[in-house]
Amino acid sequence: MESALEIRVAAELRLFVTARRRAARGRHPRTPAGGNSLLVPYDGTSTVGHVVESAGIPLTEVGGIVAGGRAREAAYRPREGDVIEVAAVSRPEALYSPRFTLDVHLGALARRLRLVGVDAAYANDIDDDALIDHANAEHRVLLTQDRQLLHRRALWRGAYVRGALPEDQLRDVLDRFAPPLAPWTRCTACNGMLTRVPKGDVEHDLEPGTRRRYQDFSRCTACGRLYWRGAHSGRIHAIVDTAMRAVAARSR
């Protein structure tokens, strides 16, 4: 019988375990008891990080590894009989500089992050290699729902985004990183910073109704897009208010 290691996976990480590994649990005669344990074939030379990833779990989502009863680095080479315990990343996860790059499928999340003042780079026409290069070059955390991207060796730092709806995704990112928020300071279109401008400087760009109703204006320093205070719908205000409460509660 081939050598195998028992891996005990935190409940939060079960979603990453590959279907093949889940199916193997029911076929292997040495399958351990417990819904969060599985057996992974072991060649006797691979690192524990490789073993964990071979089960489908990206190391970006791992908060700690215990092997043989001791905390281990990903480079540790397991010994026969070692039981591997894999913990999820602790939340909130500390970031020296909370800056993000989002993959092409998370455009709605990018706009919401920008709305609450989080630095969120996004482009809908960039391939995976360029996405990773950009994130690495600017030391940004890559946010994605593409699990294969998180397995890429070249990636400096990444995070899997949970949730199918943009509001759920925003809640997940704020819960994981608790970044400082500064609503209404970033352009939701390009991520540039907004600066206040006198109404007299922009009157010529305004429709008559806007000119009559609003007095406070901001312009994006990057793309020139114009914003005016008071034009925000109740739904947008609700997104901001919910985000502010969530981060305040997480930071206590």
Helices and strands as residue ranges (DSSP letters): E 4-9, G 11-16, H 19-27, E 37-41, H 48-54, G 59-61, E 62-67, E 70-72, E 83-88, E 99-102, H 107-115, E 119-122, H 128-137, E 141-144, H 147-150, E 158-160, H 166-177, E 194-197, H 199-202, G 203-205, H 208-213, E 217-220, E 226-228, H 234-250
